[in-house]
Amino acid sequence: MRPITVELPLRGDWTAGHTPAEKVPSHGVDLLGQTYAYDFLKVDWRKEGFIFHGKSTLRFFTIGVSVNDCYGFGEPIYSPVNGEVVAVEDGLTDHRWVHPIKDYLAMYIRAIYMWLSSKPDLHKIIGNYFIVKIDNMEAYAFFAHVKKSTIKVNPGDKVHSGQHLADVGHTGNSTAPHLHFHLMDSANLLTAHGLPCNFKKYEAYNNGVWKIKEHGIPEKREQIRVKDA
């Protein structure tokens, strides 16, 4: 299946924690249309390890860190396409504290609940989210774990590529502030199938040099960036 080309929905320096460049399905399952999903996080590349917060590693693994100390929290999310908003779910409060053990335990408990429930509350699993139907095709862009009360659009609104739509949050099944993004063939999350996508143009940092990539799929933990327009 040929990938659909879209713009990257973020600006500045980011990395992909999960990406279809690593494996498909990228999150281990095809549920909720997320076969080719991406998780984008902001990290500090000056430090060794995958550090997405401004506190010490010791503090992170003992008492945890505040969500406000995480680099990506509150960063703008931009529309990667021209289209129409078809669904919005807001209202969940962002997790205020980030701790690896507690967060992963909570994530697995929510996942088990979804598997066992005949009518799972998807909002609690995927957090605040919105869906945009891409113009002139049966393809839908999905954005999850959005920060509470930052979604700037409503169902029926027309959006254009580069428009500020919401902010990165830490809601639902999230172990760190990040943007979960994928394309799918339906707005119905329970029946949707994932669609592959690549990104029109961005820069990737390899061997000490920033190189432009076109129609690329970011590698796992590859340092990428999109400059502000």
Backbone hydrogen bonds, N-H to C=O, Kabsch-Sander energy under -0.5 kcal/mol:
donor,donor_aa,acceptor,acceptor_aa,energy
4,I,196,P,-2.4
6,V,4,I,-0.5
6,V,198,N,-2.3
7,E,80,P,-2.1
12,G,226,V,-3.4
14,W,224,I,-2.7
15,T,41,L,-2.3
16,A,219,E,-0.6
17,G,15,T,-0.7
17,G,39,D,-2.7
18,H,39,D,-0.8
22,E,19,T,-1.7
23,K,19,T,-1.3
26,S,35,T,-2.3
28,G,25,P,-1.2
33,G,30,D,-1.1
33,G,192,A,-0.7
34,Q,31,L,-1.6
37,A,34,Q,-1.5
38,Y,181,F,-2.9
39,D,18,H,-2.0
40,F,179,L,-2.7
41,L,15,T,-2.7
43,V,41,L,-0.5
44,D,51,I,-2.8
45,W,43,V,-0.9
47,K,44,D,-1.3
51,I,49,G,-1.3
52,F,50,F,-0.7
54,G,69,D,-2.0
60,F,56,S,-2.0
61,F,57,T,-2.1
62,T,58,L,-0.9
62,T,59,R,-0.6
63,I,59,R,-1.0
64,G,59,R,-2.8
65,V,98,V,-2.3
67,V,96,R,-2.1
69,D,66,S,-1.8
70,C,67,V,-1.5
71,Y,52,F,-1.7
73,F,70,C,-0.9
74,G,168,V,-2.7
75,E,72,G,-2.1
77,I,166,A,-3.2
78,Y,9,P,-3.0
79,S,163,Q,-2.6
83,G,159,V,-2.2
84,E,133,K,-2.1
85,V,157,D,-2.8
86,V,131,I,-2.6
87,A,131,I,-1.2
89,E,129,Y,-2.9
95,H,170,H,-2.7
98,V,65,V,-3.2
99,H,97,W,-0.5
103,D,99,H,-2.7
104,Y,100,P,-1.9
105,L,101,I,-2.2
106,A,102,K,-2.4
107,M,103,D,-2.2
108,Y,104,Y,-2.2
109,I,105,L,-2.0
110,R,106,A,-2.2
111,A,107,M,-2.1
112,I,108,Y,-2.5
113,Y,109,I,-2.2
114,M,110,R,-2.0
115,W,111,A,-2.0
116,L,112,I,-2.2
117,S,113,Y,-2.0
122,L,120,P,-1.3
124,K,121,D,-0.9
125,I,121,D,-0.9
126,I,122,L,-3.0
127,G,123,H,-1.5
128,N,146,V,-0.5
129,Y,89,E,-2.1
130,F,143,F,-1.6
131,I,87,A,-2.3
132,V,141,A,-2.5
133,K,84,E,-3.2
134,I,139,A,-2.8
135,D,82,N,-2.6
137,M,134,I,-1.3
139,A,137,M,-1.7
140,Y,184,M,-2.7
141,A,132,V,-3.3
142,F,182,H,-3.0
143,F,130,F,-2.1
144,A,180,H,-2.2
145,H,126,I,-1.9
146,V,128,N,-2.7
147,K,167,D,-2.2
150,T,147,K,-1.5
152,K,165,L,-3.2
156,G,85,V,-3.4
157,D,154,N,-2.4
159,V,83,G,-2.9
162,G,79,S,-3.2
163,Q,160,H,-2.1
165,L,77,I,-2.9
165,L,163,Q,-0.6
166,A,77,I,-1.2
168,V,75,E,-3.0
169,G,145,H,-0.8
169,G,178,H,-0.6
173,N,125,I,-3.8
174,S,172,G,-2.1
178,H,169,G,-1.4
179,L,40,F,-2.1
180,H,144,A,-1.3
180,H,178,H,-0.6
181,F,38,Y,-2.6
181,F,179,L,-0.6
182,H,142,F,-1.6
183,L,195,L,-0.7
184,M,140,Y,-1.9
185,D,193,H,-2.1
189,L,187,A,-0.9
191,T,188,N,-1.3
192,A,188,N,-1.8
195,L,183,L,-2.3
198,N,4,I,-1.9
199,F,216,G,-2.5
200,K,6,V,-2.8
202,Y,213,K,-2.1
203,E,225,R,-2.6
204,A,211,K,-2.7
205,Y,223,Q,-2.6
206,N,204,A,-0.7
206,N,209,V,-2.6
209,V,206,N,-1.5
211,K,204,A,-2.8
211,K,209,V,-0.5
213,K,202,Y,-3.6
215,H,199,F,-0.7
215,H,200,K,-1.1
216,G,199,F,-1.7
221,R,16,A,-2.7
222,E,219,E,-1.9
224,I,14,W,-2.7
224,I,222,E,-0.6
225,R,203,E,-2.1
226,V,12,G,-1.4
